Amino acid sequence: MSSTSQKHKDFVAEPMGEKSVMALAGIGEVLGKRLEEKGFDKAYVVLGQFLVLRKDEELFREWLKDTCGANIKQQGDCYSCLREWCDSFL
């Protein structure tokens, strides 16, 4: 299994609060702006979509690709980040 980024570790270490969508692992400025343009401006809004998709990895990855053009690594990083956050806080 690949190691997690510092961004991932920072995100899953505490409650989400009002964090920007760009605080999510795998989501940088370019993807963050694309998500914001579609109404996903906060990490908790992306979490909502993640939960609507029942935490299903394949569905979430596909949604992220279709919504903002995330590549395979970005999809995986974001999915893992949200999954681990949910395991810790839900």
N, CA, C and O atoms as a GROMACS GRO file, in nm:
protein
  360
    1MET      N    1   0.083  -0.118   0.000
    1MET     CA    2   0.000   0.000   0.000
    1MET      C    3   0.088   0.125   0.000
    1MET      O    4   0.190   0.130   0.070
    2SER      N    5   0.051   0.223  -0.077
    2SER     CA    6   0.132   0.344  -0.085
    2SER      C    7   0.117   0.426   0.043
    2SER      O    8   0.017   0.418   0.114
    3SER      N    9   0.220   0.504   0.069
    3SER     CA   10   0.213   0.589   0.187
    3SER      C   11   0.122   0.707   0.161
    3SER      O   12   0.102   0.748   0.046
    4THR      N   13   0.067   0.761   0.267
    4THR     CA   14  -0.024   0.874   0.253
    4THR      C   15   0.054   1.005   0.260
    4THR      O   16   0.160   1.012   0.323
    5SER      N   17   0.001   1.106   0.196
    5SER     CA   18   0.065   1.236   0.194
    5SER      C   19   0.044   1.310   0.326
    5SER      O   20  -0.040   1.272   0.407
    6GLN      N   21   0.122   1.414   0.345
    6GLN     CA   22   0.104   1.498   0.463
    6GLN      C   23  -0.035   1.563   0.460
    6GLN      O   24  -0.099   1.579   0.564
    7LYS      N   25  -0.080   1.599   0.341
    7LYS     CA   26  -0.212   1.659   0.326
    7LYS      C   27  -0.320   1.563   0.375
    7LYS      O   28  -0.414   1.604   0.444
    8HIS      N   29  -0.307   1.435   0.339
    8HIS     CA   30  -0.400   1.331   0.384
    8HIS      C   31  -0.396   1.320   0.536
    8HIS      O   32  -0.499   1.321   0.603
    9LYS      N   33  -0.276   1.311   0.591
    9LYS     CA   34  -0.261   1.296   0.736
    9LYS      C   35  -0.322   1.414   0.811
    9LYS      O   36  -0.388   1.398   0.913
   10ASP      N   37  -0.298   1.534   0.758
   10ASP     CA   38  -0.354   1.654   0.822
   10ASP      C   39  -0.506   1.653   0.818
   10ASP      O   40  -0.572   1.690   0.915
   11PHE      N   41  -0.562   1.611   0.705
   11PHE     CA   42  -0.707   1.614   0.688
   11PHE      C   43  -0.776   1.516   0.783
   11PHE      O   44  -0.875   1.551   0.848
   12VAL      N   45  -0.724   1.394   0.792
   12VAL     CA   46  -0.792   1.291   0.871
   12VAL      C   47  -0.763   1.304   1.021
   12VAL      O   48  -0.820   1.229   1.101
   13ALA      N   49  -0.677   1.396   1.059
   13ALA     CA   50  -0.638   1.411   1.199
   13ALA      C   51  -0.738   1.489   1.282
   13ALA      O   52  -0.729   1.490   1.405
   14GLU      N   53  -0.835   1.554   1.218
   14GLU     CA   54  -0.926   1.640   1.294
   14GLU      C   55  -1.061   1.650   1.226
   14GLU      O   56  -1.074   1.614   1.109
   15PRO      N   57  -1.163   1.699   1.297
   15PRO     CA   58  -1.294   1.718   1.235
   15PRO      C   59  -1.284   1.810   1.112
   15PRO      O   60  -1.195   1.894   1.104
   16MET      N   61  -1.374   1.791   1.020
   16MET     CA   62  -1.369   1.859   0.891
   16MET      C   63  -1.402   2.008   0.900
   16MET      O   64  -1.337   2.090   0.835
   17GLY      N   65  -1.502   2.041   0.978
   17GLY     CA   66  -1.540   2.180   0.991
   17GLY      C   67  -1.571   2.245   0.857
   17GLY      O   68  -1.642   2.189   0.774
   18GLU      N   69  -1.516   2.364   0.836
   18GLU     CA   70  -1.541   2.443   0.715
   18GLU      C   71  -1.424   2.436   0.617
   18GLU      O   72  -1.404   2.529   0.539
   19LYS      N   73  -1.348   2.328   0.620
   19LYS     CA   74  -1.231   2.318   0.532
   19LYS      C   75  -1.270   2.330   0.385
   19LYS      O   76  -1.376   2.282   0.343
   20SER      N   77  -1.184   2.393   0.310
   20SER     CA   78  -1.202   2.407   0.166
   20SER      C   79  -1.194   2.270   0.099
   20SER      O   80  -1.134   2.177   0.153
   21VAL      N   81  -1.256   2.258  -0.016
   21VAL     CA   82  -1.247   2.135  -0.094
   21VAL      C   83  -1.101   2.104  -0.126
   21VAL      O   84  -1.064   1.988  -0.143
   22MET      N   85  -1.018   2.208  -0.136
   22MET     CA   86  -0.876   2.187  -0.168
   22MET      C   87  -0.797   2.129  -0.051
   22MET      O   88  -0.680   2.096  -0.067
   23ALA      N   89  -0.859   2.116   0.065
   23ALA     CA   90  -0.792   2.051   0.178
   23ALA      C   91  -0.792   1.899   0.162
   23ALA      O   92  -0.715   1.830   0.229
   24LEU      N   93  -0.877   1.847   0.074
   24LEU     CA   94  -0.883   1.703   0.051
   24LEU      C   95  -0.759   1.654  -0.022
   24LEU      O   96  -0.712   1.718  -0.116
   25ALA      N   97  -0.707   1.539   0.021
   25ALA     CA   98  -0.595   1.479  -0.051
   25ALA      C   99  -0.638   1.453  -0.196
   25ALA      O  100  -0.750   1.409  -0.221
   26GLY      N  101  -0.548   1.479  -0.288
   26GLY     CA  102  -0.577   1.456  -0.430
   26GLY      C  103  -0.643   1.573  -0.500
   26GLY      O  104  -0.655   1.573  -0.623
   27ILE      N  105  -0.687   1.673  -0.424
   27ILE     CA  106  -0.755   1.788  -0.483
   27ILE      C  107  -0.667   1.912  -0.466
   27ILE      O  108  -0.650   1.964  -0.356
   28GLY      N  109  -0.611   1.956  -0.576
   28GLY     CA  110  -0.528   2.076  -0.576
   28GLY      C  111  -0.608   2.195  -0.625
   28GLY      O  112  -0.731   2.193  -0.625
   29GLU      N  113  -0.536   2.298  -0.667
   29GLU     CA  114  -0.601   2.421  -0.708
   29GLU      C  115  -0.688   2.403  -0.832
   29GLU      O  116  -0.801   2.453  -0.837
   30VAL      N  117  -0.637   2.333  -0.933
   30VAL     CA  118  -0.712   2.318  -1.059
   30VAL      C  119  -0.841   2.238  -1.037
   30VAL      O  120  -0.949   2.283  -1.076
   31LEU      N  121  -0.829   2.121  -0.975
   31LEU     CA  122  -0.949   2.040  -0.950
   31LEU      C  123  -1.040   2.109  -0.850
   31LEU      O  124  -1.163   2.102  -0.862
   32GLY      N  125  -0.981   2.175  -0.752
   32GLY     CA  126  -1.060   2.247  -0.653
   32GLY      C  127  -1.147   2.354  -0.718
   32GLY      O  128  -1.264   2.369  -0.684
   33LYS      N  129  -1.090   2.429  -0.811
   33LYS     CA  130  -1.166   2.534  -0.881
   33LYS      C  131  -1.279   2.471  -0.962
   33LYS      O  132  -1.390   2.524  -0.966
   34ARG      N  133  -1.251   2.359  -1.028
   34ARG     CA  134  -1.356   2.291  -1.106
   34ARG      C  135  -1.470   2.245  -1.017
   34ARG      O  136  -1.588   2.258  -1.052
   35LEU      N  137  -1.435   2.191  -0.901
   35LEU     CA  138  -1.538   2.147  -0.807
   35LEU      C  139  -1.617   2.266  -0.753
   35LEU      O  140  -1.740   2.260  -0.742
   36GLU      N  141  -1.547   2.373  -0.720
   36GLU     CA  142  -1.615   2.493  -0.670
   36GLU      C  143  -1.715   2.546  -0.771
   36GLU      O  144  -1.825   2.588  -0.735
   37GLU      N  145  -1.677   2.546  -0.900
   37GLU     CA  146  -1.765   2.594  -1.006
   37GLU      C  147  -1.894   2.511  -1.015
   37GLU      O  148  -1.997   2.559  -1.062
   38LYS      N  149  -1.886   2.386  -0.968
   38LYS     CA  150  -2.003   2.299  -0.971
   38LYS      C  151  -2.073   2.291  -0.837
   38LYS      O  152  -2.160   2.207  -0.816
   39GLY      N  153  -2.035   2.381  -0.745
   39GLY     CA  154  -2.104   2.390  -0.616
   39GLY      C  155  -2.041   2.311  -0.504
   39GLY      O  156  -2.094   2.310  -0.392
   40PHE      N  157  -1.930   2.245  -0.529
   40PHE     CA  158  -1.863   2.165  -0.427
   40PHE      C  159  -1.746   2.245  -0.371
   40PHE      O  160  -1.629   2.213  -0.396
   41ASP      N  161  -1.778   2.350  -0.294
   41ASP     CA  162  -1.676   2.443  -0.247
   41ASP      C  163  -1.611   2.403  -0.114
   41ASP      O  164  -1.502   2.451  -0.082
   42LYS      N  165  -1.676   2.320  -0.039
   42LYS     CA  166  -1.624   2.277   0.091
   42LYS      C  167  -1.603   2.126   0.092
   42LYS      O  168  -1.670   2.053   0.020
   43ALA      N  169  -1.510   2.082   0.174
   43ALA     CA  170  -1.483   1.939   0.186
   43ALA      C  171  -1.608   1.863   0.229
   43ALA      O  172  -1.632   1.750   0.184
   44TYR      N  173  -1.690   1.924   0.317
   44TYR     CA  174  -1.810   1.854   0.364
   44TYR      C  175  -1.912   1.833   0.253
   44TYR      O  176  -1.994   1.741   0.262
   45VAL      N  177  -1.911   1.916   0.150
   45VAL     CA  178  -2.004   1.898   0.038
   45VAL      C  179  -1.961   1.775  -0.044
   45VAL      O  180  -2.044   1.697  -0.088
   46VAL      N  181  -1.830   1.760  -0.063
   46VAL     CA  182  -1.778   1.640  -0.131
   46VAL      C  183  -1.805   1.518  -0.044
   46VAL      O  184  -1.839   1.411  -0.096
   47LEU      N  185  -1.789   1.531   0.087
   47LEU     CA  186  -1.822   1.421   0.179
   47LEU      C  187  -1.968   1.379   0.160
   47LEU      O  188  -1.999   1.260   0.159
   48GLY      N  189  -2.057   1.476   0.147
   48GLY     CA  190  -2.198   1.445   0.125
   48GLY      C  191  -2.218   1.359   0.001
   48GLY      O  192  -2.295   1.263   0.004
   49GLN      N  193  -2.151   1.394  -0.106
   49GLN     CA  194  -2.161   1.315  -0.229
   49GLN      C  195  -2.104   1.175  -0.207
   49GLN      O  196  -2.161   1.076  -0.253
   50PHE      N  197  -1.991   1.168  -0.135
   50PHE     CA  198  -1.928   1.041  -0.100
   50PHE      C  199  -2.027   0.951  -0.025
   50PHE      O  200  -2.036   0.831  -0.052
   51LEU      N  201  -2.101   1.010   0.067
   51LEU     CA  202  -2.199   0.934   0.145
   51LEU      C  203  -2.322   0.897   0.062
   51LEU      O  204  -2.376   0.788   0.076
   52VAL      N  205  -2.367   0.989  -0.025
   52VAL     CA  206  -2.480   0.960  -0.114
   52VAL      C  207  -2.446   0.839  -0.201
   52VAL      O  208  -2.532   0.757  -0.233
   53LEU      N  209  -2.319   0.830  -0.240
   53LEU     CA  210  -2.273   0.716  -0.321
   53LEU      C  211  -2.239   0.595  -0.235
   53LEU      O  212  -2.176   0.500  -0.281
   54ARG      N  213  -2.281   0.600  -0.109
   54ARG     CA  214  -2.267   0.490  -0.013
   54ARG      C  215  -2.122   0.445   0.010
   54ARG      O  216  -2.095   0.328   0.033
   55LYS      N  217  -2.031   0.543   0.002
   55LYS     CA  218  -1.888   0.517   0.024
   55LYS      C  219  -1.832   0.414  -0.075
   55LYS      O  220  -1.731   0.350  -0.047
   56ASP      N  221  -1.899   0.398  -0.189
   56ASP     CA  222  -1.856   0.302  -0.290
   56ASP      C  223  -1.739   0.360  -0.370
   56ASP      O  224  -1.751   0.465  -0.432
   57GLU      N  225  -1.626   0.292  -0.367
   57GLU     CA  226  -1.505   0.344  -0.429
   57GLU      C  227  -1.522   0.365  -0.580
   57GLU      O  228  -1.487   0.471  -0.632
   58GLU      N  229  -1.575   0.266  -0.649
   58GLU     CA  230  -1.589   0.278  -0.795
   58GLU      C  231  -1.682   0.393  -0.834
   58GLU      O  232  -1.650   0.471  -0.924
   59LEU      N  233  -1.795   0.404  -0.767
   59LEU     CA  234  -1.889   0.512  -0.798
   59LEU      C  235  -1.830   0.650  -0.766
   59LEU      O  236  -1.848   0.744  -0.843
   60PHE      N  237  -1.759   0.661  -0.653
   60PHE     CA  238  -1.701   0.789  -0.616
   60PHE      C  239  -1.591   0.830  -0.713
   60PHE      O  240  -1.584   0.946  -0.754
   61ARG      N  241  -1.506   0.735  -0.749
   61ARG     CA  242  -1.399   0.765  -0.844
   61ARG      C  243  -1.458   0.812  -0.978
   61ARG      O  244  -1.411   0.910  -1.036
   62GLU      N  245  -1.560   0.743  -1.024
   62GLU     CA  246  -1.624   0.781  -1.150
   62GLU      C  247  -1.685   0.920  -1.140
   62GLU      O  248  -1.672   1.001  -1.231
   63TRP      N  249  -1.752   0.948  -1.028
   63TRP     CA  250  -1.812   1.080  -1.007
   63TRP      C  251  -1.705   1.188  -1.008
   63TRP      O  252  -1.723   1.293  -1.070
   64LEU      N  253  -1.593   1.164  -0.940
   64LEU     CA  254  -1.485   1.263  -0.932
   64LEU      C  255  -1.424   1.287  -1.070
   64LEU      O  256  -1.393   1.401  -1.106
   65LYS      N  257  -1.406   1.181  -1.145
   65LYS     CA  258  -1.353   1.194  -1.281
   65LYS      C  259  -1.448   1.276  -1.368
   65LYS      O  260  -1.406   1.368  -1.438
   66ASP      N  261  -1.576   1.243  -1.363
   66ASP     CA  262  -1.676   1.312  -1.446
   66ASP      C  263  -1.697   1.457  -1.402
   66ASP      O  264  -1.722   1.544  -1.486
   67THR      N  265  -1.687   1.483  -1.274
   67THR     CA  266  -1.716   1.616  -1.220
   67THR      C  267  -1.602   1.715  -1.238
   67THR      O  268  -1.624   1.831  -1.271
   68CYS      N  269  -1.479   1.668  -1.218
   68CYS     CA  270  -1.367   1.763  -1.224
   68CYS      C  271  -1.247   1.715  -1.304
   68CYS      O  272  -1.148   1.787  -1.315
   69GLY      N  273  -1.256   1.596  -1.361
   69GLY     CA  274  -1.146   1.546  -1.443
   69GLY      C  275  -1.031   1.488  -1.365
   69GLY      O  276  -0.918   1.483  -1.415
   70ALA      N  277  -1.056   1.443  -1.244
   70ALA     CA  278  -0.949   1.385  -1.161
   70ALA      C  279  -0.892   1.260  -1.227
   70ALA      O  280  -0.965   1.177  -1.282
   71ASN      N  281  -0.758   1.247  -1.221
   71ASN     CA  282  -0.695   1.127  -1.275
   71ASN      C  283  -0.703   1.012  -1.173
   71ASN      O  284  -0.754   1.031  -1.063
   72ILE      N  285  -0.652   0.898  -1.210
   72ILE     CA  286  -0.664   0.778  -1.124
   72ILE      C  287  -0.599   0.800  -0.987
   72ILE      O  288  -0.657   0.763  -0.885
   73LYS      N  289  -0.479   0.860  -0.984
   73LYS     CA  290  -0.413   0.883  -0.856
   73LYS      C  291  -0.492   0.983  -0.771
   73LYS      O  292  -0.511   0.960  -0.651
   74GLN      N  293  -0.539   1.091  -0.831
   74GLN     CA  294  -0.616   1.190  -0.758
   74GLN      C  295  -0.745   1.130  -0.703
   74GLN      O  296  -0.783   1.157  -0.589
   75GLN      N  297  -0.811   1.048  -0.784
   75GLN     CA  298  -0.934   0.980  -0.740
   75GLN      C  299  -0.905   0.894  -0.618
   75GLN      O  300  -0.977   0.898  -0.519
   76GLY      N  301  -0.799   0.815  -0.626
   76GLY     CA  302  -0.763   0.725  -0.517
   76GLY      C  303  -0.726   0.799  -0.390
   76GLY      O  304  -0.765   0.759  -0.280
   77ASP      N  305  -0.649   0.907  -0.406
   77ASP     CA  306  -0.608   0.986  -0.289
   77ASP      C  307  -0.729   1.046  -0.218
   77ASP      O  308  -0.739   1.042  -0.096
   78CYS      N  309  -0.821   1.101  -0.297
   78CYS     CA  310  -0.939   1.164  -0.239
   78CYS      C  311  -1.030   1.060  -0.174
   78CYS      O  312  -1.080   1.081  -0.063
   79TYR      N  313  -1.051   0.947  -0.241
   79TYR     CA  314  -1.134   0.841  -0.185
   79TYR      C  315  -1.075   0.792  -0.052
   79TYR      O  316  -1.147   0.781   0.048
   80SER      N  317  -0.945   0.764  -0.050
   80SER     CA  318  -0.880   0.712   0.071
   80SER      C  319  -0.889   0.812   0.186
   80SER      O  320  -0.910   0.774   0.301
   81CYS      N  321  -0.874   0.938   0.152
   81CYS     CA  322  -0.881   1.045   0.252
   81CYS      C  323  -1.020   1.048   0.316
   81CYS      O  324  -1.033   1.052   0.438
   82LEU      N  325  -1.124   1.048   0.233
   82LEU     CA  326  -1.261   1.052   0.287
   82LEU      C  327  -1.297   0.924   0.360
   82LEU      O  328  -1.362   0.928   0.464
   83ARG      N  329  -1.254   0.810   0.307
   83ARG     CA  330  -1.283   0.682   0.373
   83ARG      C  331  -1.221   0.678   0.513
   83ARG      O  332  -1.286   0.640   0.610
   84GLU      N  333  -1.095   0.719   0.521
   84GLU     CA  334  -1.028   0.717   0.652
   84GLU      C  335  -1.090   0.818   0.747
   84GLU      O  336  -1.103   0.791   0.867
   85TRP      N  337  -1.128   0.936   0.696
   85TRP     CA  338  -1.192   1.036   0.780
   85TRP      C  339  -1.323   0.980   0.836
   85TRP      O  340  -1.353   0.996   0.954
   86CYS      N  341  -1.402   0.914   0.750
   86CYS     CA  342  -1.529   0.855   0.795
   86CYS      C  343  -1.507   0.746   0.900
   86CYS      O  344  -1.582   0.736   0.997
   87ASP      N  345  -1.403   0.666   0.879
   87ASP     CA  346  -1.373   0.560   0.976
   87ASP      C  347  -1.339   0.619   1.113
   87ASP      O  348  -1.367   0.557   1.216
   88SER      N  349  -1.280   0.736   1.114
   88SER     CA  350  -1.241   0.800   1.240
   88SER      C  351  -1.352   0.882   1.305
   88SER      O  352  -1.360   0.889   1.428
   89PHE      N  353  -1.438   0.944   1.223
   89PHE     CA  354  -1.533   1.043   1.279
   89PHE      C  355  -1.680   1.008   1.264
   89PHE      O  356  -1.764   1.076   1.323
   90LEU      N  357  -1.715   0.905   1.189
   90LEU     CA  358  -1.857   0.869   1.176
   90LEU      C  359  -1.886   0.741   1.251
   90LEU      O  360  -2.000   0.695   1.252
   0.00000   0.00000   0.00000
